[in-house]
Amino acid sequence: MTEQELLKLKNEIDDAKSSVSELKGQMTVLMKQLKDEYKCNSIEDAEVLLTKWEKEVTKIQQQIDKGIEELEEKYKEHEEE
């Protein structure tokens, strides 16, 4: 390898190290946010919470759909009168 190639490789390594440090900092901030806002101490805890919320959203969506159907039925009954 030439000196120029080695310098280029060194710069690429330095850039990669910088990126890794930045990503680690972002991960630290996000993990703190998970803990502070959602009381999750790990990604696994957050996944469990997400699954729980998804089930709740599905249940609420079903209730909304049922309510809409009931309203549509009542509306049709009133139109027919």
Phi and psi in degrees as GROMACS dihedral restraints (atoms count N, CA, C in turn):
[ dihedral_restraints ]
;  ai    aj    ak    al  type     phi  dphi    fc
    3     4     5     6     1   -83.2    20    10
    4     5     6     7     1   166.2    20    10
    6     7     8     9     1   -61.2    20    10
    7     8     9    10     1   -39.3    20    10
    9    10    11    12     1   -63.9    20    10
   10    11    12    13     1   -41.2    20    10
   12    13    14    15     1   -65.0    20    10
   13    14    15    16     1   -39.7    20    10
   15    16    17    18     1   -65.1    20    10
   16    17    18    19     1   -40.8    20    10
   18    19    20    21     1   -64.8    20    10
   19    20    21    22     1   -40.3    20    10
   21    22    23    24     1   -63.0    20    10
   22    23    24    25     1   -44.3    20    10
   24    25    26    27     1   -63.0    20    10
   25    26    27    28     1   -41.3    20    10
   27    28    29    30     1   -61.0    20    10
   28    29    30    31     1   -43.3    20    10
   30    31    32    33     1   -63.0    20    10
   31    32    33    34     1   -40.5    20    10
   33    34    35    36     1   -64.3    20    10
   34    35    36    37     1   -40.0    20    10
   36    37    38    39     1   -64.8    20    10
   37    38    39    40     1   -44.2    20    10
   39    40    41    42     1   -62.0    20    10
   40    41    42    43     1   -41.0    20    10
   42    43    44    45     1   -63.4    20    10
   43    44    45    46     1   -41.2    20    10
   45    46    47    48     1   -64.9    20    10
   46    47    48    49     1   -41.7    20    10
   48    49    50    51     1   -61.6    20    10
   49    50    51    52     1   -41.4    20    10
   51    52    53    54     1   -63.1    20    10
   52    53    54    55     1   -43.4    20    10
   54    55    56    57     1   -62.9    20    10
   55    56    57    58     1   -42.2    20    10
   57    58    59    60     1   -62.0    20    10
   58    59    60    61     1   -44.2    20    10
   60    61    62    63     1   -61.9    20    10
   61    62    63    64     1   -42.5    20    10
   63    64    65    66     1   -63.2    20    10
   64    65    66    67     1   -44.7    20    10
   66    67    68    69     1   -65.7    20    10
   67    68    69    70     1   -37.4    20    10
   69    70    71    72     1   -63.6    20    10
   70    71    72    73     1   -40.6    20    10
   72    73    74    75     1   -63.2    20    10
   73    74    75    76     1   -43.6    20    10
   75    76    77    78     1   -63.2    20    10
   76    77    78    79     1   -40.4    20    10
   78    79    80    81     1   -63.6    20    10
   79    80    81    82     1   -40.5    20    10
   81    82    83    84     1   -61.1    20    10
   82    83    84    85     1   -44.8    20    10
   84    85    86    87     1   -63.0    20    10
   85    86    87    88     1   -44.8    20    10
   87    88    89    90     1   -66.2    20    10
   88    89    90    91     1   -38.7    20    10
   90    91    92    93     1   -66.7    20    10
   91    92    93    94     1   -37.4    20    10
   93    94    95    96     1   -64.4    20    10
   94    95    96    97     1   -41.6    20    10
   96    97    98    99     1   -63.3    20    10
   97    98    99   100     1   -43.0    20    10
   99   100   101   102     1   -58.3    20    10
  100   101   102   103     1   -42.5    20    10
  102   103   104   105     1   -70.1    20    10
  103   104   105   106     1   -47.4    20    10
  105   106   107   108     1   -68.3    20    10
  106   107   108   109     1   -45.2    20    10
  108   109   110   111     1   -87.9    20    10
  109   110   111   112     1   -32.1    20    10
  111   112   113   114     1  -122.8    20    10
  112   113   114   115     1     2.2    20    10
  114   115   116   117     1    58.1    20    10
  115   116   117   118     1    35.1    20    10
  117   118   119   120     1  -103.5    20    10
  118   119   120   121     1   128.9    20    10
  120   121   122   123     1   -96.9    20    10
  121   122   123   124     1    -4.4    20    10
  123   124   125   126     1  -156.1    20    10
  124   125   126   127     1   169.1    20    10
  126   127   128   129     1   -62.8    20    10
  127   128   129   130     1   -37.7    20    10
  129   130   131   132     1   -61.1    20    10
  130   131   132   133     1   -42.6    20    10
  132   133   134   135     1   -60.5    20    10
  133   134   135   136     1   -41.2    20    10
  135   136   137   138     1   -65.9    20    10
  136   137   138   139     1   -37.4    20    10
  138   139   140   141     1   -65.6    20    10
  139   140   141   142     1   -39.8    20    10
  141   142   143   144     1   -63.5    20    10
  142   143   144   145     1   -44.5    20    10
  144   145   146   147     1   -62.7    20    10
  145   146   147   148     1   -42.2    20    10
  147   148   149   150     1   -61.3    20    10
  148   149   150   151     1   -43.3    20    10
  150   151   152   153     1   -60.7    20    10
  151   152   153   154     1   -42.7    20    10
  153   154   155   156     1   -61.3    20    10
  154   155   156   157     1   -46.1    20    10
  156   157   158   159     1   -64.1    20    10
  157   158   159   160     1   -38.9    20    10
  159   160   161   162     1   -61.8    20    10
  160   161   162   163     1   -40.4    20    10
  162   163   164   165     1   -64.6    20    10
  163   164   165   166     1   -41.1    20    10
  165   166   167   168     1   -64.2    20    10
  166   167   168   169     1   -41.9    20    10
  168   169   170   171     1   -63.3    20    10
  169   170   171   172     1   -42.2    20    10
  171   172   173   174     1   -61.2    20    10
  172   173   174   175     1   -44.3    20    10
  174   175   176   177     1   -62.3    20    10
  175   176   177   178     1   -44.9    20    10
  177   178   179   180     1   -64.7    20    10
  178   179   180   181     1   -40.6    20    10
  180   181   182   183     1   -61.9    20    10
  181   182   183   184     1   -39.9    20    10
  183   184   185   186     1   -64.4    20    10
  184   185   186   187     1   -40.2    20    10
  186   187   188   189     1   -64.2    20    10
  187   188   189   190     1   -40.8    20    10
  189   190   191   192     1   -63.9    20    10
  190   191   192   193     1   -46.3    20    10
  192   193   194   195     1   -59.5    20    10
  193   194   195   196     1   -42.7    20    10
  195   196   197   198     1   -63.6    20    10
  196   197   198   199     1   -42.6    20    10
  198   199   200   201     1   -62.1    20    10
  199   200   201   202     1   -40.1    20    10
  201   202   203   204     1   -65.0    20    10
  202   203   204   205     1   -43.0    20    10
  204   205   206   207     1   -60.3    20    10
  205   206   207   208     1   -43.6    20    10
  207   208   209   210     1   -63.2    20    10
  208   209   210   211     1   -42.4    20    10
  210   211   212   213     1   -63.1    20    10
  211   212   213   214     1   -42.2    20    10
  213   214   215   216     1   -63.0    20    10
  214   215   216   217     1   -40.1    20    10
  216   217   218   219     1   -61.9    20    10
  217   218   219   220     1   -47.3    20    10
  219   220   221   222     1   -62.9    20    10
  220   221   222   223     1   -40.1    20    10
  222   223   224   225     1   -63.4    20    10
  223   224   225   226     1   -42.4    20    10
  225   226   227   228     1   -64.6    20    10
  226   227   228   229     1   -39.7    20    10
  228   229   230   231     1   -62.0    20    10
  229   230   231   232     1   -40.8    20    10
  231   232   233   234     1   -71.3    20    10
  232   233   234   235     1   -32.6    20    10
  234   235   236   237     1   -68.0    20    10
  235   236   237   238     1   -36.0    20    10
  237   238   239   240     1   -73.5    20    10
  238   239   240   241     1   -20.4    20    10
